[in-house]
Amino acid sequence: MRPGILIFTLLVSAWAELLSAKVVAPPAGAQSTPAVLSELREKALHDPLAMQVLEGLTSEIGARQVGSENFVRARDWAVKKLQSLGFQNVHTEPFTLTAWTRGEERARIVAPYPQKLAIIGLGGTLPTPAGGVDAEIVLFKKYASLLEAPPGSLTGKIAVVTEPMAPGMAGYAALGKARRLGPAEAAKRGAIAYLVRSLGNGSTRLAHTGFMSQDAATVPAAALSAPDAELLERIADRGTPVRIHLELASSTHPAQSWNTVGEIPGATDETVLMGAHLDSWDVGTGANDDGAGVAIAVAAAKLATETRLRRTVRVVLYGGEEIGVAGPAYAQYNSKNLKKMIIAGESDSGSEPAIEVRLPAGGAQNPALADLSSALSPLAVRSNSEPSREGGPDIEPLNDLGVPGLEVVQRLDSYFHWHHTEDDTLDKVVPAELSQNVATWAVLLRVMADRNVVFERKAVEPAK
């Protein structure tokens, strides 16, 4: 062979080898050894990106209710942020919804002791007639007592439920029906309006808003601040009829929303998904719910993928979690691509420290994940041997379609003090606690995207 041809052949061979190296997955676990995870964890604890993202979102956009101009601005902000950080395939996935807009809201005791009440309309509430409603109340100290009331027993009355919420997520879940379904239950018994003690643990006169089930929006409905719920209890306990005047103004209109997506490509088309929701209620600036989650997701994904991993890490910023529409929209939009989705999780519990990780069924016993507990223990995060229940509110529709869920449990000492109130603002976020969440998720994403671990998928019944 001539020297020139030999050199050319060697160059072609070397070039082909270089190209093939770009599409071959790195050795399983090569980028997630204990030493690598330790270095990643420490770097994440001192990285400023999450706080920078959160400060930008809350300062430049503020409240981000779906259907509002502010949410459109938030979408554009998120696209630019992901692009600037090097995420690829950045795009939005549209879907339609009915948007609800809050108007003027007020309430007061008319008799026996006239005074103002602190309220906030529940998301999706009907407006009162012009001039409001003025009626006697029937007060229930337990939501179960309302359900025991016979049909017709509340005709022409305002139903009031004053049951306090037990602390934490368990308390929120247990009493959630009082907010979501209470208006419809009151209407079934003849009530013309509904008031419920806020789902929260704070003691201020800031009332907590929140979503009602769509079919529950049958009468005007609002949340009472905790002190005002207790005030009504004390007055009602005196045995004198209590009359309330309530005014709620609101409107609805057809609208569009979007889930915003960005990826850090891996060497294969398998995907690890990390979610958070971009939307918030129209009060406060959504710093903890769920600006913190957005910041954690973006920063953790960026840090976890500084070296090329086996699998793609995808960040999804959901646009409509607060009204329960974004997760189903994402699952439907991506229904043909779920088999390559290895695991999915979501950060939607604010910025207080992570305390526990739950893997899909069998994950805690998988030898490939035996060192995960030791990688997380310096963060004071324990691995629970019980399988994850779901990956988060927006991830649940994916779980229902068979995608395994990754669950990170956080401490919630203060979260429900400002959740869904005007007080959900940046000053409530402790930077070191936010960083601890970033470190937790960065380690998890690195391991899930680097190691060739596959989780058992739930069987899905075929659609009828």
C-alpha positions as CSV (number, residue, x, y, z in Angstrom):
1,M,0.0,0.0,0.0
2,R,1.3,3.4,-0.9
3,P,2.2,5.7,2.1
4,G,-0.3,8.3,1.1
5,I,-3.1,5.8,0.9
6,L,-2.0,4.2,4.3
7,I,-2.1,7.6,6.0
8,F,-5.5,8.4,4.5
9,T,-6.9,5.0,5.6
10,L,-5.6,5.6,9.1
11,L,-7.2,9.0,9.3
12,V,-10.5,7.8,8.1
13,S,-10.4,4.9,10.6
14,A,-9.6,7.4,13.4
15,W,-12.3,9.8,12.4
16,A,-14.9,6.9,12.3
17,E,-13.8,5.8,15.7
18,L,-14.2,9.3,17.1
19,L,-17.7,9.6,15.6
20,S,-18.7,6.3,17.0
21,A,-17.5,7.3,20.4
22,K,-20.1,10.1,20.5
23,V,-23.0,7.7,20.3
24,V,-21.8,4.9,22.6
25,A,-23.0,5.1,26.2
26,P,-20.3,5.6,28.8
27,P,-19.6,2.6,31.0
28,A,-22.5,2.1,33.5
29,G,-21.9,4.1,36.6
30,A,-18.7,5.7,35.3
31,Q,-19.9,9.2,36.2
32,S,-21.5,8.3,39.6
33,T,-18.8,6.6,41.6
34,P,-18.9,7.4,45.4
35,A,-16.1,9.9,44.9
36,V,-17.9,11.6,42.0
37,L,-21.1,11.8,44.0
38,S,-19.3,13.3,47.0
39,E,-17.8,15.9,44.8
40,L,-21.1,16.7,43.1
41,R,-22.9,16.9,46.5
42,E,-20.4,19.4,47.9
43,K,-20.4,21.5,44.8
44,A,-24.2,21.7,44.8
45,L,-24.3,22.8,48.4
46,H,-22.3,25.9,47.5
47,D,-23.6,26.6,44.0
48,P,-25.6,29.9,43.6
49,L,-27.6,29.0,40.5
50,A,-30.8,27.9,42.3
51,M,-31.1,31.1,44.3
52,Q,-30.3,33.2,41.2
53,V,-33.1,31.4,39.3
54,L,-35.6,31.9,42.1
55,E,-34.7,35.5,42.6
56,G,-35.1,36.2,38.9
57,L,-38.5,34.4,38.7
58,T,-40.0,36.1,41.7
59,S,-38.5,39.6,41.0
60,E,-39.0,39.7,37.2
61,I,-42.3,37.9,36.9
62,G,-44.0,37.6,40.3
63,A,-47.4,35.8,40.6
64,R,-48.0,33.4,37.6
65,Q,-51.6,32.3,37.4
66,V,-52.4,30.3,34.3
67,G,-54.5,32.4,31.8
68,S,-52.8,35.6,32.8
69,E,-50.4,37.8,31.0
70,N,-47.9,37.1,33.8
71,F,-47.9,33.4,33.0
72,V,-47.2,34.1,29.4
73,R,-44.2,36.2,30.5
74,A,-43.1,33.4,32.8
75,R,-43.2,31.0,29.9
76,D,-41.0,33.2,27.8
77,W,-38.7,33.8,30.8
78,A,-38.3,30.0,31.4
79,V,-37.5,29.4,27.7
80,K,-34.8,32.0,27.7
81,K,-33.4,30.8,31.1
82,L,-33.1,27.2,29.9
83,Q,-31.5,28.2,26.7
84,S,-29.0,30.5,28.4
85,L,-28.0,27.6,30.7
86,G,-27.2,25.3,27.8
87,F,-30.3,23.1,27.8
88,Q,-31.2,21.7,24.4
89,N,-34.5,20.9,22.6
90,V,-36.0,23.8,24.6
91,H,-39.7,24.0,23.6
92,T,-43.2,24.6,24.8
93,E,-46.1,22.1,24.6
94,P,-49.5,23.9,24.4
95,F,-52.9,22.9,25.7
96,T,-56.2,24.6,26.3
97,L,-58.1,25.3,29.5
98,T,-60.7,27.5,31.1
99,A,-59.0,30.3,33.0
100,W,-60.4,31.9,36.1
101,T,-59.8,35.5,37.2
102,R,-60.3,36.9,40.7
103,G,-62.2,40.1,41.2
104,E,-63.1,42.2,44.3
105,E,-63.7,40.1,47.4
106,R,-65.1,41.1,50.8
107,A,-67.1,39.6,53.7
108,R,-68.4,40.9,57.0
109,I,-70.5,39.9,59.9
110,V,-73.8,41.8,59.7
111,A,-75.3,40.5,63.0
112,P,-75.1,40.2,65.9
113,Y,-71.7,41.9,66.1
114,P,-70.8,43.8,62.9
115,Q,-67.2,43.4,61.9
116,K,-65.0,42.6,58.9
117,L,-63.9,39.1,58.0
118,A,-60.6,38.2,56.2
119,I,-61.3,35.9,53.3
120,I,-60.0,34.9,49.9
121,G,-62.0,33.3,47.1
122,L,-61.3,29.7,46.3
123,G,-59.9,29.1,42.8
124,G,-62.7,28.7,40.3
125,T,-65.4,30.0,42.6
126,L,-68.6,31.4,41.1
127,P,-69.2,35.1,41.7
128,T,-72.0,36.2,44.0
129,P,-74.9,38.1,42.5
130,A,-74.4,41.8,42.1
131,G,-74.5,43.4,45.6
132,G,-73.5,40.1,47.2
133,V,-75.4,37.6,49.4
134,D,-76.6,38.3,52.9
135,A,-77.7,35.3,54.9
136,E,-77.6,33.4,58.2
137,I,-74.8,30.9,58.6
138,V,-74.9,27.2,59.6
139,L,-71.5,26.5,61.2
140,F,-69.9,23.0,61.2
141,K,-66.8,22.4,63.4
142,K,-66.1,19.2,61.4
143,Y,-66.4,18.7,57.6
144,A,-67.9,15.3,58.4
145,S,-70.7,17.1,60.1
146,L,-71.6,18.9,56.9
147,L,-71.7,15.6,55.1
148,E,-74.1,14.3,57.7
149,A,-76.5,17.2,57.2
150,P,-79.7,16.1,55.4
151,P,-80.8,17.6,52.0
152,G,-82.6,20.9,52.4
153,S,-81.3,21.6,55.8
154,L,-79.1,24.5,54.5
155,T,-81.7,26.1,52.2
156,G,-81.0,29.8,51.9
157,K,-78.1,29.6,54.3
158,I,-74.3,30.1,54.1
159,A,-72.5,26.9,55.1
160,V,-69.3,27.5,57.2
161,V,-66.8,24.7,58.0
162,T,-64.2,25.7,60.6
163,E,-62.3,22.4,61.1
164,P,-58.6,23.2,61.6
165,M,-56.0,21.4,59.4
166,A,-53.5,19.1,61.2
167,P,-49.9,19.9,60.6
168,G,-48.0,18.9,57.5
169,M,-48.8,17.2,54.2
170,A,-50.8,14.5,55.9
171,G,-53.1,17.1,57.4
172,Y,-53.4,18.9,54.1
173,A,-54.3,15.7,52.3
174,A,-56.8,14.6,55.0
175,L,-58.8,17.9,55.0
176,G,-58.4,18.7,51.3
177,K,-61.9,17.6,50.4
178,A,-63.3,20.4,52.6
179,R,-61.9,22.9,50.1
180,R,-62.2,20.9,46.9
181,L,-65.6,19.3,47.3
182,G,-67.2,21.3,50.2
183,P,-69.0,23.9,48.0
184,A,-70.8,21.2,46.0
185,E,-71.7,19.3,49.2
186,A,-73.1,22.5,50.7
187,A,-75.1,23.2,47.5
188,K,-76.6,19.7,47.6
189,R,-78.1,20.7,51.0
190,G,-79.5,24.0,49.8
191,A,-76.7,26.4,50.8
192,I,-76.3,29.6,48.7
193,A,-72.6,30.1,49.6
194,Y,-69.8,28.3,51.3
195,L,-66.9,29.4,53.6
196,V,-64.2,27.1,54.8
197,R,-61.3,27.6,57.3
198,S,-58.1,28.0,55.3
199,L,-56.0,24.9,54.7
200,G,-53.0,26.0,56.5
201,N,-51.2,26.0,59.8
202,G,-50.5,29.7,60.3
203,S,-52.3,32.0,62.7
204,T,-52.3,35.3,60.7
205,R,-55.3,36.8,59.1
206,L,-53.9,35.9,55.7
207,A,-56.4,33.4,54.2
208,H,-55.2,30.6,51.9
209,T,-56.7,30.1,48.5
210,G,-56.6,26.9,46.5
211,F,-58.3,24.8,43.8
212,M,-61.8,23.5,43.9
213,S,-62.8,20.5,41.8
214,Q,-64.4,21.9,38.7
215,D,-67.7,20.2,39.3
216,A,-67.7,21.6,42.8
217,A,-68.0,25.2,41.7
218,T,-71.8,25.3,42.2
219,V,-72.0,28.2,44.8
220,P,-69.8,31.2,45.7
221,A,-67.0,29.9,47.9
222,A,-64.2,31.4,49.9
223,A,-61.6,30.5,52.5
224,L,-61.6,32.2,56.0
225,S,-58.4,33.1,57.8
226,A,-57.8,31.0,60.9
227,P,-58.6,33.7,63.4
228,D,-61.8,34.6,61.7
229,A,-63.0,31.0,61.6
230,E,-62.4,30.9,65.3
231,L,-64.2,34.2,65.8
232,L,-67.3,32.8,64.1
233,E,-67.1,29.7,66.3
234,R,-67.1,31.8,69.4
235,I,-70.0,33.9,68.3
236,A,-72.0,30.9,67.1
237,D,-71.4,29.1,70.4
238,R,-73.4,31.9,72.2
239,G,-76.5,30.6,70.5
240,T,-77.4,33.8,68.7
241,P,-78.0,33.6,64.9
242,V,-75.1,34.9,62.9
243,R,-75.6,36.7,59.6
244,I,-72.8,37.3,57.0
245,H,-72.6,39.5,53.9
246,L,-70.4,38.0,51.2
247,E,-69.3,39.6,47.9
248,L,-67.1,37.7,45.4
249,A,-66.4,38.9,41.9
250,S,-64.8,36.5,39.3
251,S,-64.9,35.6,35.7
252,T,-63.7,32.8,33.4
253,H,-62.5,32.7,29.8
254,P,-61.0,30.2,27.3
255,A,-57.2,30.3,27.5
256,Q,-54.1,28.5,26.5
257,S,-51.2,27.3,28.7
258,W,-47.9,25.5,28.0
259,N,-45.6,23.0,29.6
260,T,-42.0,24.2,29.1
261,V,-39.4,21.6,28.4
262,G,-35.6,21.5,28.2
263,E,-33.1,18.6,28.0
264,I,-29.4,17.8,28.7
265,P,-28.9,15.0,26.1
266,G,-27.3,11.7,27.2
267,A,-25.7,9.1,25.1
268,T,-29.0,7.1,24.6
269,D,-32.6,8.0,24.1
270,E,-33.6,6.9,27.6
271,T,-34.9,9.7,29.8
272,V,-34.9,10.7,33.4
273,L,-37.5,13.4,34.1
274,M,-37.4,16.1,36.7
275,G,-40.5,18.3,37.1
276,A,-41.7,21.4,38.9
277,H,-44.6,23.8,38.2
278,L,-44.1,27.2,36.7
279,D,-47.6,28.5,37.5
280,S,-48.6,29.9,40.9
281,W,-51.7,31.4,42.4
282,D,-52.4,35.1,41.9
283,V,-51.3,36.0,45.4
284,G,-47.8,36.3,46.7
285,T,-45.0,35.7,44.2
286,G,-45.1,31.9,44.3
287,A,-41.6,31.7,45.9
288,N,-42.1,28.4,47.6
289,D,-45.0,27.2,45.6
290,D,-43.4,26.4,43.3
291,G,-40.7,28.9,42.4
292,A,-38.4,26.9,44.7
293,G,-39.2,23.7,42.7
294,V,-38.4,25.4,39.4
295,A,-35.0,26.6,40.8
296,I,-34.2,23.2,42.3
297,A,-35.1,21.4,39.1
298,V,-33.1,23.7,36.8
299,A,-30.0,23.8,39.1
300,A,-29.9,20.1,39.9
301,A,-30.2,19.1,36.3
302,K,-27.5,21.5,35.2
303,L,-25.1,20.3,38.0
304,A,-25.8,16.6,37.5
305,T,-25.0,16.7,33.8
306,E,-21.8,18.6,33.7
307,T,-20.3,15.4,32.2
308,R,-22.1,13.5,29.6
309,L,-24.2,10.7,31.0
310,R,-25.8,7.6,29.7
311,R,-29.4,8.9,29.7
312,T,-31.0,12.3,28.9
313,V,-32.1,14.4,31.8
314,R,-35.3,16.3,30.9
315,V,-36.7,19.2,32.9
316,V,-40.4,19.9,32.6
317,L,-41.8,23.2,34.0
318,Y,-45.5,22.5,34.2
319,G,-48.0,25.2,33.4
320,G,-51.2,24.5,35.3
321,E,-50.5,22.4,38.4
322,E,-52.6,24.6,40.7
323,I,-55.7,23.7,38.7
324,G,-54.8,20.1,38.0
325,V,-54.4,20.3,34.2
326,A,-50.7,20.4,33.4
327,G,-49.8,16.9,34.3
328,P,-52.5,15.2,32.3
329,A,-51.7,17.5,29.3
330,Y,-48.0,16.5,29.4
331,A,-48.9,12.8,29.7
332,Q,-51.3,13.0,26.7
333,Y,-48.9,15.0,24.6
334,N,-46.1,12.5,25.2
335,S,-48.1,9.3,25.4
336,K,-46.2,7.6,22.6
337,N,-42.8,8.2,24.2
338,L,-43.2,6.9,27.7
339,K,-41.4,3.5,27.3
340,K,-38.1,5.3,27.2
341,M,-38.9,7.3,30.4
342,I,-37.0,5.4,33.1
343,I,-38.1,7.4,36.1
344,A,-39.8,10.7,36.9
345,G,-40.0,12.9,40.0
346,E,-41.1,16.5,40.9
347,S,-40.1,19.1,43.4
348,D,-43.3,20.8,44.7
349,S,-43.0,21.1,48.5
350,G,-41.2,24.4,48.8
351,S,-37.6,25.0,49.9
352,E,-37.4,23.4,53.4
353,P,-34.8,20.6,53.6
354,A,-35.2,17.2,52.0
355,I,-35.4,14.5,54.6
356,E,-36.3,11.3,52.8
357,V,-36.1,9.5,49.4
358,R,-38.4,6.8,48.2
359,L,-37.6,4.8,45.1
360,P,-39.9,2.7,42.9
361,A,-40.8,-0.8,44.0
362,G,-37.6,-2.9,44.3
363,G,-35.3,0.1,44.0
364,A,-34.1,0.1,47.6
365,Q,-33.0,-3.5,47.2
366,N,-31.3,-3.0,43.9
367,P,-27.5,-3.7,44.2
368,A,-26.7,-1.0,41.7
369,L,-28.2,1.5,44.2
370,A,-26.6,0.1,47.3
371,D,-24.4,3.2,47.9
372,L,-27.2,5.8,47.3
373,S,-28.0,5.9,51.0
374,S,-24.4,6.8,51.9
375,A,-24.2,9.4,49.2
376,L,-27.3,11.1,50.7
377,S,-26.6,10.7,54.4
378,P,-24.2,13.7,54.7
379,L,-27.2,15.8,53.6
380,A,-29.3,14.3,56.5
381,V,-31.5,12.6,53.8
382,R,-32.5,9.0,54.6
383,S,-33.5,6.3,52.1
384,N,-36.9,4.8,52.9
385,S,-37.2,1.1,52.0
386,E,-40.9,1.6,51.3
387,P,-41.6,2.2,47.6
388,S,-42.6,5.7,46.3
389,R,-46.3,6.4,46.2
390,E,-46.0,8.8,43.3
391,G,-43.6,11.2,41.7
392,G,-45.5,14.4,42.5
393,P,-48.8,16.0,41.5
394,D,-47.8,16.6,37.9
395,I,-46.0,13.2,37.6
396,E,-49.0,11.2,38.8
397,P,-50.6,10.9,35.4
398,L,-47.3,9.5,34.1
399,N,-47.2,7.0,37.0
400,D,-50.7,5.9,36.1
401,L,-49.4,5.1,32.6
402,G,-46.6,3.0,34.0
403,V,-43.7,5.4,34.5
404,P,-41.9,4.7,37.8
405,G,-42.0,7.6,40.3
406,L,-39.1,9.1,42.4
407,E,-40.3,10.7,45.6
408,V,-38.3,13.2,47.7
409,V,-40.0,14.1,51.0
410,Q,-39.2,17.5,52.6
411,R,-39.6,19.0,56.0
412,L,-42.7,21.1,56.2
413,D,-42.4,23.0,59.4
414,S,-43.4,26.4,57.9
415,Y,-44.6,25.6,54.4
416,F,-48.3,25.6,55.3
417,H,-48.0,29.0,57.1
418,W,-47.7,30.8,53.8
419,H,-48.8,28.3,51.2
420,H,-51.3,29.9,48.7
421,T,-51.2,33.3,50.5
422,E,-49.9,36.8,49.9
423,D,-47.0,35.8,52.1
424,D,-45.5,33.3,49.7
425,T,-42.5,35.5,49.0
426,L,-38.7,35.2,48.5
427,D,-37.8,36.2,52.1
428,K,-39.2,32.9,53.4
429,V,-36.6,30.9,51.5
430,V,-33.4,30.0,53.3
431,P,-30.6,29.7,50.7
432,A,-28.8,26.9,52.5
433,E,-32.0,24.8,52.6
434,L,-32.6,25.5,49.0
435,S,-29.1,24.3,48.2
436,Q,-29.6,21.1,50.2
437,N,-32.5,20.2,48.0
438,V,-30.4,20.9,44.9
439,A,-27.7,18.6,46.2
440,T,-30.2,15.9,47.0
441,W,-31.7,16.0,43.5
442,A,-28.4,16.4,41.7
443,V,-27.1,13.2,43.3
444,L,-30.4,11.4,42.4
445,L,-30.4,12.6,38.8
446,R,-26.7,11.7,38.3
447,V,-27.2,8.2,39.6
448,M,-30.5,7.6,37.6
449,A,-29.1,9.0,34.4
450,D,-25.7,7.3,34.7
451,R,-26.3,3.8,36.0
452,N,-28.1,1.2,33.9
453,V,-30.7,0.6,36.4
454,V,-34.3,-0.2,35.3
455,F,-37.3,-0.1,37.6
456,E,-40.4,-2.3,37.4
457,R,-43.2,-0.6,35.6
458,K,-46.8,-0.8,36.8
459,A,-49.1,-2.7,34.4
460,V,-51.4,-0.4,32.6
461,E,-54.9,-1.5,31.6
462,P,-55.7,-0.8,27.9
463,A,-57.9,2.1,27.2
464,K,-61.6,1.1,26.8
